[in-house]
Amino acid sequence: MKIQVWDKVVRVCHWGMVILLPLCWWSGEQGEMEWHQSFAYLLLALLMTRLFWGLFGSETARFSQFVRGPRQVFDYLKSWKQQRDPHPGHNPAGAYMVVVMLTLLLTQLVSGLFATDDILTEGPLYSYVSSDTASWLTWLHKQNFNLILAAVGLHLTALLVYRLKGTPLVAAMITGYRRGGAEAPKMVTTTPAWLVLLVLMAGLGWGLIWPLW
């Protein structure tokens, strides 16, 4: 039996981040800082949309529904070999990975707003802090990316392990559906779709117009 586990907002934010994160890295490595800033603003728009949806979205999207205490995570990890992931959304361990990844991305994007390459490019909020603070945030911006790479590597490893167990998590994030005997989570939300679209479009507009302006 197929059940819906991910709504469109979660899937758009997820795959948008998958696309934009490498583009941010590529543009920064190539010195294409206008593109780097545009990609970063777009990524920030998706991140803010996901955080908003984590508070007011569907059941599997809400942090209050899938983030569990350390004890539950420990119990899950002890028995993960004996189960085929009965959780309709994020399992307890996967939930921690979501929180870590979102925190690292937020740290990366916020620090970038104050960063400088000491040549031509400065973040839009660079002038609001001292040069010492800007230098520290620039260092954080560079070092934090290594933590993001480590988190991505751990995430990909987990996906591979679950695929070998017969649980295709990637397919579920593409289609929104997965096979399972668990009760289907609630996809209905009281948050109007236009409000989510407004938040996303505002971020997209800022990301495309700000660098040109």
LUMDRENDO-938558 format. One line per 2 residues: their letters; for each residue y, x, z of N, C-alpha, C. Coordinates in steps of 0.1 Angstrom, whole numbers, plus 5000, padded with zeros to 4 digits. Each point is the difference from the previous one (the first is absolute). Layout:
# residues N
a	Y X Z Y X Z Y X Z  ...
This chain:
# residues 213
mk	4988 5008 5000 5012 4992 5000 5012 5009 5000  5010 4996 4992 5013 5008 4999 5010 4993 5009
iq	5007 5008 5007 5012 4995 5008 5012 5008 4997  5012 4994 5000 5012 5007 4998 5004 5007 5013
vw	5003 5013 4998 5004 5008 5012 5014 5006 4999  5005 5002 4988 5013 5006 4998 5009 4991 4991
dk	5012 4997 5004 5009 4992 4992 5007 5010 4990  5009 4993 4992 5006 5008 4989 5010 5010 5005
vv	5007 4996 5011 5011 5009 5006 4993 5013 5005  4989 4999 5007 4993 5012 5005 4996 5009 4989
rv	4994 4993 4989 4995 5008 4989 5011 5007 4992  5011 4993 4997 5011 5006 4993 5006 5011 5008
ch	5002 4999 5013 5005 5011 5008 4991 5012 5000  4987 4997 5002 4990 5011 5000 5000 5008 4987
wg	4998 4993 4989 4999 5008 4987 5013 5005 4996  5011 4994 5004 5013 5006 4997 5002 5013 5007
mv	4996 5000 5013 5000 5013 5007 4991 5011 4995  4988 4995 4995 4991 5010 4994 5006 5006 4987
il	5008 4993 4993 5006 5005 4988 5013 5008 5003  5008 4995 5009 5013 5007 5003 4999 5013 5008
lp	4990 5001 5009 4999 5012 5008 4998 5012 4991  4991 5000 4991 4998 5012 4991 5013 5002 4991
lc	5007 4989 4996 5012 5002 4992 5011 5007 5008  5001 4996 5013 5009 5007 5009 4997 5015 5001
ww	4987 5003 5002 4996 5014 5001 5003 5008 4987  4996 4994 4988 5002 5006 4987 5015 5003 4998
sg	5008 4990 5002 5015 5001 4997 5006 5011 5009  4996 5000 5012 5005 5010 5009 4996 5014 4996
eq	4987 5002 4996 4995 5013 4996 5007 5005 4987  5003 4990 4991 5007 5004 4987 5015 5001 5002
ge	5005 4997 5011 5015 5001 5002 5007 4989 4994  4993 4989 4996 5007 4988 4995 5004 4991 5011
me	5011 5004 5007 5004 4994 5012 5005 4986 4998  5006 4997 4989 5005 4986 4998 4988 4990 4999
wh	4989 5005 4993 4988 4992 4999 4993 5000 5014  5001 5011 5007 4994 5001 5014 5006 4989 5009
qs	5013 4999 4999 5007 4991 5009 4997 4985 4996  5000 4998 4987 4997 4986 4995 4985 4996 5004
fa	4991 5009 4998 4986 4997 5004 4999 4998 5015  5008 5008 5008 4999 4999 5015 5006 4986 5004
yl	5011 4996 4994 5006 4987 5003 4991 4989 4997  4993 5001 4989 4990 4989 4996 4989 5000 5010
ll	4995 5012 5004 4990 5000 5010 5004 4995 5014  5013 5003 5003 5005 4994 5013 5001 4985 4999
al	5003 4995 4988 5001 4985 4999 4986 4994 5002  4990 5006 4994 4986 4995 5002 4996 5001 5015
lm	5004 5011 5006 4996 5003 5014 5006 4989 5009  5013 4998 4998 5007 4990 5008 4994 4986 4998
tr	4997 4997 4988 4993 4987 4997 4987 4999 5007  4992 5011 5000 4987 4999 5007 5002 4999 5015
lf	5010 5006 5006 5002 4999 5014 5005 4986 5003  5008 4994 4992 5004 4986 5002 4988 4991 4999
wg	4992 5002 4990 4988 4992 4998 4990 5002 5011  5000 5012 5007 4991 5002 5011 5004 4992 5012
lf	5012 4994 5000 5005 4992 5011 4999 4985 4997  5002 4997 4987 5001 4985 4997 4990 4996 4988
gs	4992 5009 4996 4991 4997 4989 4987 4993 5003  4990 5001 4991 4988 4993 5002 4992 5007 5011
et	4988 4994 5004 4993 5005 5012 4996 5014 4999  4994 5004 4989 4995 5014 4999 5011 5010 4998
ar	5012 4995 4997 5012 5009 4998 5007 5003 5013  4998 4992 5010 5008 5001 5013 4994 5010 5009
fs	5009 5009 5005 4996 5010 5009 4994 4994 5013  5005 4989 5004 4995 4994 5012 4986 4995 4999
qf	4995 4999 4988 4986 4995 4997 4990 5011 4999  5004 5011 4995 4990 5011 4997 5001 5012 5009
vr	5011 5003 5006 5001 5011 5009 4994 4998 5013  4990 5008 5004 4992 4998 5012 5002 5012 5010
gp	4995 4998 5012 5001 5010 5010 4991 5012 4997  5002 5011 5007 4991 5012 4998 4985 4997 5003
rq	4998 4992 5010 4986 4997 5003 4992 4993 4989  5007 4991 4993 4993 4993 4989 4998 5009 4988
vf	5010 5009 4998 4998 5010 4989 4988 5009 5003  4999 5004 5013 4989 5009 5004 4987 4993 4998
dy	4999 4987 5004 4988 4993 4999 4996 4998 4985  5010 4998 4992 4997 4998 4986 4995 5013 4994
lk	5006 5011 5003 4995 5013 4994 4986 5003 5005  4997 4996 5012 4986 5003 5005 4989 4992 4992
sw	5004 4989 4995 4990 4991 4994 5002 4998 4985  5009 5008 4994 5003 4998 4986 4988 5002 4990
kq	4991 5008 5004 4988 5003 4991 4991 4987 5000  5001 4992 5010 4991 4989 5001 5006 4987 4994
qr	5012 5001 4995 5006 4987 4995 5007 5003 4987  5000 4989 4992 5007 5000 4987 5014 4994 5001
dp	5007 5006 5008 5014 4996 5002 5002 4985 5000  4998 4993 5011 5001 4986 5001 5014 4994 5000
hp	5010 5009 5001 5014 4996 5001 5005 4996 4987  5006 4988 4999 5006 4995 4988 5012 5008 4995
gh	5007 5006 5008 5011 5008 4996 4998 5015 5005  5010 5006 5007 4998 5013 5004 4991 5001 5012
np	4991 5009 5001 4991 5002 5011 5009 5007 5011  4995 5001 5012 5009 5006 5011 5004 5015 4997
ag	4991 5008 4994 5003 5013 4997 5010 5001 4988  4997 4991 4990 5009 5000 4988 5014 4995 5004
ay	5001 4992 5010 5013 4995 5004 5009 5012 5005  4994 5009 5008 5007 5011 5005 5005 5009 4988
mv	4992 5001 4989 5004 5008 4989 5012 4994 4993  5000 4986 4999 5012 4993 4995 5012 5003 5007
vv	4999 5000 5014 5012 5002 5008 5005 5015 4998  4990 5009 5000 5004 5014 4999 5006 5003 4986
ml	4995 4994 4989 5005 5002 4987 5014 4994 4999  5002 4988 5005 5013 4994 4999 5010 5008 5008
tl	4996 5005 5012 5009 5008 5008 5004 5013 4993  4990 5006 4994 5003 5013 4993 5010 4997 4988
ll	4997 4990 4993 5009 4997 4988 5014 4996 5005  5001 4993 5011 5013 4997 5005 5008 5012 5004
tq	4992 5009 5007 5006 5013 5004 5005 5008 4988  4992 5000 4990 5003 5008 4988 5013 4994 4993
lv	5000 4987 4999 5011 4994 4993 5013 5000 5008  5000 4998 5012 5012 5000 5009 5005 5015 5001
sg	4991 5010 5001 5005 5013 5001 5006 5005 4987  4995 4994 4989 5006 5004 4987 5014 4995 4998
lf	5004 4989 5007 5013 4995 4999 5011 5010 5005  4995 5009 5009 5009 5010 5006 4998 5014 4995
at	4990 5002 4991 4996 5013 4995 5009 5006 4990  4999 5013 4998 5008 5007 4990 4992 5012 4995
dd	5003 5003 4987 4993 5012 4995 5010 5012 5000  5011 4998 5006 5010 5011 5001 5005 5005 4987
il	4998 4992 4990 5005 5004 4986 5009 4989 4994  4994 4989 4996 5007 4990 4993 4997 4986 5006
te	4988 4998 5006 4996 4987 5004 5001 4998 5015  5005 4989 5004 5000 4996 5014 4996 4985 5002
gp	4994 4997 5011 4997 4986 5002 5012 4992 5002  5000 4987 4998 5011 4991 5001 5007 5000 5014
ly	4992 5004 5011 5005 4999 5013 5002 5014 5006  5000 5010 4991 5001 5014 5004 5013 5003 5008
sy	5011 4994 4996 5013 5003 5005 5002 4993 5014  4990 4992 5005 5001 4993 5012 4994 5008 5012
vs	4994 5012 4997 4994 5008 5010 5006 5014 4999  4997 5008 5010 5005 5014 5000 4991 5008 4991
sd	5004 5012 4996 4992 5008 4991 4987 5005 5006  5000 5002 5013 4988 5004 5007 4990 4988 5000
ta	5005 4988 5002 4991 4988 5000 4995 4998 4986  5008 5002 4990 4996 4998 4986 4989 5011 4997
sw	5002 5012 5005 4990 5010 4997 4987 4997 5006  5000 4995 5013 4988 4996 5006 4993 4989 4993
lt	5008 4990 4996 4994 4988 4993 4994 5005 4986  5007 5009 4994 4994 5006 4987 4987 5007 5002
wl	4999 5007 5011 4988 5007 5004 4989 4989 5003  5004 4990 5007 4990 4989 5003 4996 4993 4987
hk	5009 4998 4991 4997 4994 4987 4989 5008 4993  5001 5013 5000 4990 5008 4993 4987 5001 5007
qn	5000 5002 5013 4988 5001 5008 4992 4987 5001  5007 4989 5001 4994 4987 5002 4992 4997 4988
fn	5004 5005 4988 4992 4997 4988 4986 5005 5001  4998 5012 5007 4987 5005 5002 4991 4991 5008
li	5006 4993 5010 4993 4990 5008 4996 4988 4991  5009 4996 4991 4997 4989 4991 4988 5004 4991
la	5000 5012 4995 4988 5004 4992 4987 5000 5008  5001 5004 5012 4988 5000 5009 4995 4986 5002
av	5010 4991 5003 4996 4986 5002 4994 4993 4987  5006 5004 4989 4995 4995 4987 4985 5005 4998
gl	4998 5013 5003 4987 5005 4998 4990 4993 5009  5004 4997 5013 4991 4993 5009 4997 4986 4995
hl	5010 4994 4995 4999 4986 4995 4990 5000 4988  5002 5009 4991 4991 5000 4988 4985 5003 5004
ta	4999 5009 5010 4986 5003 5006 4994 4987 5005  5008 4993 5008 4994 4987 5006 4997 4990 4989
ll	5008 4999 4990 4996 4991 4989 4987 5004 4993  4998 5013 4998 4988 5005 4994 4988 4997 5009
vy	5001 5002 5013 4989 4998 5010 4996 4985 5000  5010 4991 5000 4997 4986 5000 4994 4995 4986
rl	5005 5007 4989 4994 4997 4987 4985 5003 5000  4997 5012 5006 4986 5004 5001 4991 4990 5008
kg	5007 4994 5010 4994 4990 5008 4998 4986 4993  5006 4999 4988 5000 4988 4993 5011 4990 5003
tp	5011 5006 5005 5012 4991 5002 5012 5005 4992  5002 4994 4988 5010 5004 4991 5014 4996 5004
lv	5007 5008 5008 5013 4996 5006 5011 5000 4989  4998 5010 4990 5010 5001 4990 5001 4987 4991
aa	4988 4995 4997 5000 4988 4991 5006 4988 5007  4998 4999 5013 5007 4989 5008 5015 5001 5000
mi	5005 5013 5000 5015 5001 5000 5005 4998 4986  4992 5000 4990 5004 4997 4986 5000 4985 4998
tg	4989 4994 5003 4999 4986 4997 5005 4991 5011  5000 5005 5012 5003 4992 5012 4988 4993 5006
yr	4988 5001 4994 4988 4994 5005 4989 5010 5003  4991 4996 5009 4989 5008 5003 4988 4991 5004
rg	4988 5005 4999 4989 4993 5004 4998 5002 5015  4996 4989 5007 4997 5001 5014 4997 4987 5006
ga	4994 5000 5012 4996 4988 5006 5010 4996 5011  5010 5008 5002 5010 4997 5010 5009 4988 4996
ea	5005 4994 5010 5009 4988 4997 5013 5005 4992  5003 4993 4990 5012 5004 4992 5013 5000 5008
pk	5008 5011 5000 5012 5000 5007 5010 4990 4994  5011 4997 5008 5010 4991 4995 5010 5008 4991
mv	5001 4995 4988 5010 5006 4991 5013 4993 5000  5001 4989 5007 5012 4992 5000 5010 5006 5010
tt	5013 5000 4996 5010 5005 5009 5012 4991 4999  5007 4999 5011 5012 4992 5001 5012 5007 4994
tp	4999 5013 4997 5011 5007 4994 5002 4997 4985  5011 4995 4996 5002 4996 4985 4999 5012 4991
aw	4993 4998 4989 4998 5011 4991 5013 5006 4994  5010 4992 4999 5013 5004 4995 5007 5011 5009
lv	4997 4998 5013 5006 5010 5010 4994 5014 4998  4987 5000 4998 4993 5013 4998 5005 5006 4987
ll	5001 4992 4989 5005 5004 4987 5014 5006 5002  5008 4993 5008 5014 5004 5002 5001 5014 5006
vl	4992 5002 5010 4999 5013 5007 4996 5011 4990  4989 4997 4992 4995 5010 4991 5010 5003 4989
ma	5007 4990 4994 5009 5002 4989 5013 5007 5005  5004 4997 5012 5011 5007 5006 4998 5015 5000
gl	4988 5004 5005 4996 5014 5000 4998 5006 4987  4995 4993 4990 4998 5005 4987 5014 5002 4993
gw	5009 4990 5002 5013 5002 4995 5007 5012 5005  4999 5002 5013 5006 5012 5007 4994 5013 4994
gl	4987 5000 4998 4994 5012 4996 5004 5004 4985  5002 4990 4992 5004 5002 4986 5015 5003 4998
iw	5008 4993 5008 5015 5001 4998 5006 5011 5008  4996 5002 5012 5007 5010 5009 5001 5014 4994
pl	4989 5006 4994 5001 5013 4995 5010 5001 4988  5000 4990 4992 5010 5000 4989 5014 4999 5005
w	5002 4991 5010 5013 4998 5006 5005 5013 5007
